[in-house]
């Protein structure tokens, strides 16, 4: 990987970190962005990619899924129905 590509990746990551509050408006969408800002956003990845390529500018695509919430699994108790036979 060349130095210029690495520098661009670093700048794209910095932009994303600095502007993370903007992403709240684009929950569950694909966002094409560059160091100047958001180029295009859509719920459809193919559409986002097509429109971002049409801009003829370097870009990255990020999927913003929104806030993650912890999920809890219900406890399941297993008991023997017959000796050596288990049923969930």
C-alpha positions as CSV (number, residue, x, y, z in Angstrom):
1,X,0.0,0.0,0.0
2,X,1.4,3.4,-0.9
3,X,1.9,6.3,1.4
4,X,-0.9,8.4,-0.3
5,X,-3.5,5.7,0.1
6,X,-2.6,5.2,3.8
7,X,-2.8,9.0,4.3
8,X,-6.3,9.1,2.7
9,X,-7.5,6.2,4.8
10,X,-6.3,8.0,7.9
11,X,-8.1,11.2,6.9
12,X,-11.3,9.3,6.2
13,X,-11.2,7.7,9.6
14,X,-10.5,11.0,11.3
15,X,-13.5,12.6,9.5
16,X,-15.7,9.8,10.6
17,X,-14.6,10.1,14.2
18,X,-14.9,13.9,14.2
19,X,-18.4,13.9,12.7
20,X,-20.0,10.9,14.3
21,X,-22.9,13.0,15.6
22,X,-24.0,13.5,12.0
23,X,-24.6,9.8,11.6
24,X,-27.6,9.8,13.9
25,X,-29.6,11.2,11.1
26,X,-28.7,8.2,8.8
27,X,-29.6,5.3,11.0
28,X,-29.7,1.9,9.1
29,X,-28.3,3.5,6.0
30,X,-25.2,3.2,3.9
31,X,-23.2,6.4,3.8
32,X,-20.6,7.3,1.2
33,X,-18.3,10.0,2.4
34,X,-14.9,11.6,1.9
35,X,-12.8,14.1,3.7
36,X,-15.1,17.0,2.7
37,X,-18.3,15.3,4.0
38,X,-21.1,13.0,3.1
39,X,-21.5,12.4,-0.7
40,X,-24.6,10.2,-0.7
41,X,-26.7,8.0,1.6
42,X,-29.3,5.3,1.0
43,X,-30.8,2.2,2.5
44,X,-29.6,0.3,-0.6
45,X,-25.9,-0.5,-0.8
46,X,-25.9,-0.8,-4.7
47,X,-27.5,2.5,-5.1
48,X,-25.1,4.2,-2.7
49,X,-22.1,2.7,-4.5
50,X,-23.4,3.7,-7.9
51,X,-24.1,7.3,-6.9
52,X,-20.7,7.6,-5.1
53,X,-18.9,6.3,-8.1
54,X,-20.7,8.9,-10.3
55,X,-19.2,11.7,-8.1
56,X,-15.8,10.7,-9.4
57,X,-14.2,11.5,-6.0
58,X,-12.4,9.2,-3.6
59,X,-14.8,7.9,-1.0
60,X,-15.5,5.3,1.7
61,X,-18.8,3.6,2.5
62,X,-19.9,3.1,6.1
63,X,-23.0,1.4,7.3
64,X,-24.6,3.1,10.3
65,X,-26.8,0.6,12.1
66,X,-27.7,2.9,15.0
67,X,-27.2,2.3,18.6
68,X,-26.6,-1.3,19.6
69,X,-28.6,-2.6,22.5
70,X,-27.7,-5.6,24.6
71,X,-29.9,-8.5,24.1
72,X,-30.8,-10.9,26.8
73,X,-31.4,-14.5,26.3
74,X,-34.0,-16.2,28.4
75,X,-32.8,-19.0,30.7
76,X,-33.8,-22.4,29.6
77,X,-33.9,-25.2,32.1
78,X,-33.2,-28.7,30.9
79,X,-34.5,-31.8,32.7
80,X,-34.3,-35.5,32.1
81,X,-37.5,-37.0,30.7
82,X,-36.0,-40.5,30.8
83,X,-32.7,-41.6,32.1
84,X,-29.9,-40.6,29.7
85,X,-32.3,-38.7,27.4
86,X,-32.4,-34.9,27.4
87,X,-34.9,-32.7,25.9
88,X,-34.5,-28.9,25.6
